[in-house]
Amino acid sequence: MSDPQPFLPKRMRTAADEAAAPKYAHCERERRWLVDAAAPPPAVDPIEIHDRYITGTRLRLREMRRDGEIVWKLTRKYECADALARPIVTAYLTRAEYDVLAALPALGVAKQRFRVSEGGRDFSLDRFAGALDGLVLSELEAEDDATLRALADPAWTVRDVSDDPRYQGARLAAHGIPKGYPWPEC
């Protein structure tokens, strides 16, 4: 009779594992640009967005409003080496769930999101309010890496800030409009 093999527990999956090889999250492929606030492109379909970046976490609580409809969601974007392809997971919430999470300490950002159609693509255009008033950013998501990286900067943008962490939502909430906006410091 042979000796029984010892039980070896399977290693638990961690946030680092999820960031390296998403199993529960999907990969958000996105580029972001500064937009000339004095000459933005024509934009339609406004959505009011109120974000709460929960203190001490990478969690964003969001309320979106358009035409009387309200959507609540909780999102986590994982930090990773490639700023253009970031694992993200989102859960849609009920009002009661949102209210529980909204009681947590957080930094807020308010903005209006519009749609800009150009070259067969729909860009998001965000006009910020409050402490970030005057800041205008645009985003575009793509299904694959090659399409995203090959995309030319839209003529109505000032510069690509996809790799600049100062233009990520939580950083904007904590530190305000980056110094040198809208042009880089010389």
C-alpha positions as MATLAB code, in Angstrom:
seq = 'MSDPQPFLPKRMRTAADEAAAPKYAHCERERRWLVDAAAPPPAVDPIEIHDRYITGTRLRLREMRRDGEIVWKLTRKYECADALARPIVTAYLTRAEYDVLAALPALGVAKQRFRVSEGGRDFSLDRFAGALDGLVLSELEAEDDATLRALADPAWTVRDVSDDPRYQGARLAAHGIPKGYPWPEC';
ca = [
       0.000    0.000    0.000;
       1.390    3.378   -0.989;
       1.447    6.438    1.228;
      -1.417    8.832    0.496;
      -0.438   12.028   -1.279;
      -0.641   15.065    0.971;
      -3.385   17.571    0.191;
      -1.895   20.601   -1.494;
      -4.301   23.541   -1.599;
      -4.586   25.429   -4.837;
      -3.069   28.895   -4.654;
      -5.689   31.622   -4.266;
      -6.171   34.037   -7.160;
      -5.078   37.579   -6.265;
      -5.599   41.078   -7.671;
      -2.105   40.828   -9.198;
      -3.160   37.631  -10.981;
      -6.284   39.376  -12.312;
      -4.250   42.340  -13.565;
      -1.753   40.039  -15.302;
      -4.314   37.680  -16.877;
      -7.945   38.785  -16.506;
     -10.375   36.021  -15.663;
     -13.239   37.998  -14.125;
     -12.478   41.402  -15.626;
     -12.353   42.388  -19.261;
      -9.590   44.359  -20.901;
     -10.549   47.974  -21.555;
      -8.561   49.290  -24.510;
      -8.788   53.056  -24.387;
      -7.007   56.229  -25.444;
      -7.543   59.650  -23.911;
      -6.914   63.160  -25.244;
      -7.038   66.722  -23.984;
      -9.544   68.768  -25.951;
      -9.286   72.486  -26.648;
     -12.062   73.749  -24.345;
     -12.401   76.917  -26.467;
     -13.097   74.961  -29.665;
     -14.615   71.539  -28.878;
     -16.167   69.507  -31.695;
     -19.951   69.238  -32.080;
     -21.232   66.836  -29.420;
     -24.614   65.216  -28.716;
     -26.404   62.901  -26.246;
     -25.417   64.438  -22.881;
     -25.157   62.194  -19.829;
     -24.683   63.630  -16.329;
     -22.017   61.654  -14.460;
     -21.159   61.853  -10.774;
     -18.159   59.756   -9.759;
     -17.017   58.973   -6.223;
     -13.486   57.609   -5.874;
     -13.628   55.671   -2.613;
     -10.779   56.721   -0.341;
      -7.965   54.189    0.088;
      -9.146   51.974   -2.798;
      -9.121   51.752   -6.600;
     -12.942   51.686   -6.607;
     -15.136   54.167   -8.445;
     -18.812   54.531   -7.605;
     -20.729   56.129  -10.493;
     -24.179   57.596  -10.980;
     -25.221   58.336  -14.577;
     -28.355   60.282  -15.560;
     -29.958   60.850  -18.952;
     -33.553   61.660  -19.859;
     -34.912   60.590  -16.459;
     -33.039   57.266  -16.453;
     -30.479   56.623  -13.697;
     -27.765   53.951  -13.656;
     -25.507   53.140  -10.680;
     -22.346   51.079  -10.896;
     -19.173   50.162   -9.038;
     -15.965   49.792  -11.051;
     -12.405   48.732  -10.353;
      -9.643   49.413  -12.854;
      -6.500   47.434  -12.242;
      -3.095   49.073  -12.401;
      -0.927   47.558  -15.105;
       2.114   48.330  -17.246;
       0.136   49.173  -20.404;
      -2.036   52.239  -19.803;
      -3.888   51.575  -23.077;
      -5.084   48.093  -22.075;
      -6.278   47.912  -18.486;
      -8.300   45.127  -16.847;
     -11.602   46.503  -15.522;
     -14.547   44.967  -13.699;
     -17.940   46.626  -13.211;
     -20.997   45.682  -11.172;
     -24.353   47.361  -11.794;
     -26.104   48.344   -8.568;
     -29.547   49.018   -7.174;
     -30.249   52.407   -5.602;
     -30.059   50.831   -2.133;
     -26.648   49.292   -2.884;
     -25.405   52.605   -4.290;
     -26.580   54.447   -1.160;
     -24.683   52.045    1.130;
     -21.446   52.550   -0.821;
     -21.990   56.302   -1.214;
     -21.719   56.615    2.585;
     -18.022   55.661    2.371;
     -15.446   58.479    2.333;
     -14.677   59.451   -1.249;
     -13.507   62.222   -3.569;
     -16.053   63.352   -6.121;
     -15.946   64.365   -9.781;
     -18.862   65.755  -11.779;
     -18.953   65.916  -15.555;
     -21.168   65.775  -18.598;
     -20.349   63.118  -21.179;
     -21.235   63.675  -24.819;
     -20.840   61.623  -27.987;
     -18.696   62.905  -30.857;
     -18.930   60.976  -34.125;
     -15.970   61.244  -36.445;
     -14.515   58.924  -39.057;
     -17.037   56.189  -38.302;
     -16.093   56.148  -34.603;
     -17.936   57.425  -31.530;
     -15.687   59.292  -29.104;
     -16.728   60.240  -25.576;
     -16.243   63.904  -24.738;
     -16.220   64.791  -21.031;
     -16.788   68.391  -19.868;
     -15.886   68.595  -16.200;
     -17.603   70.756  -13.579;
     -16.798   72.047  -10.093;
     -13.099   72.159   -9.210;
     -12.296   70.701  -12.658;
     -14.399   73.251  -14.586;
     -12.757   74.055  -17.916;
     -11.163   70.630  -18.346;
     -12.353   68.739  -21.427;
     -11.152   65.210  -22.213;
     -12.057   62.773  -24.948;
     -11.832   58.980  -24.901;
     -12.160   56.204  -27.415;
     -12.341   52.475  -26.770;
     -11.319   49.905  -29.373;
     -11.780   46.154  -29.570;
      -8.148   45.411  -30.344;
      -4.728   46.813  -29.614;
      -3.677   47.387  -33.235;
      -6.731   49.549  -34.011;
      -6.249   51.612  -30.872;
      -2.550   52.262  -31.439;
      -3.002   53.062  -35.146;
      -5.634   55.721  -34.454;
      -4.520   59.232  -35.398;
      -5.098   62.003  -32.881;
      -8.366   63.800  -33.700;
      -7.811   67.303  -35.128;
      -9.852   68.855  -32.302;
      -7.549   67.514  -29.567;
      -4.561   69.243  -28.011;
      -2.539   66.132  -27.148;
      -2.754   62.457  -26.206;
      -2.733   61.933  -22.421;
      -3.379   58.180  -22.408;
      -0.039   57.520  -20.668;
      -0.327   60.475  -18.265;
      -1.707   59.282  -14.902;
      -2.492   62.901  -13.907;
      -5.531   62.675  -16.228;
      -7.012   59.551  -14.632;
     -10.231   60.139  -12.706;
      -8.995   59.434   -9.170;
      -5.912   61.613   -9.676;
      -8.059   64.449  -11.028;
     -10.372   64.108   -8.009;
      -7.446   64.245   -5.575;
      -5.188   66.839   -7.239;
      -7.323   68.888   -9.619;
      -6.395   70.029  -13.108;
      -2.731   69.202  -13.772;
      -0.261   72.070  -13.809;
       0.476   73.137  -17.380;
      -3.023   72.344  -18.664;
      -3.862   72.394  -21.518;
      -0.296   72.360  -22.838;
       2.672   70.547  -21.344;
       5.160   72.521  -19.323;
       8.245   73.629  -21.257;
];
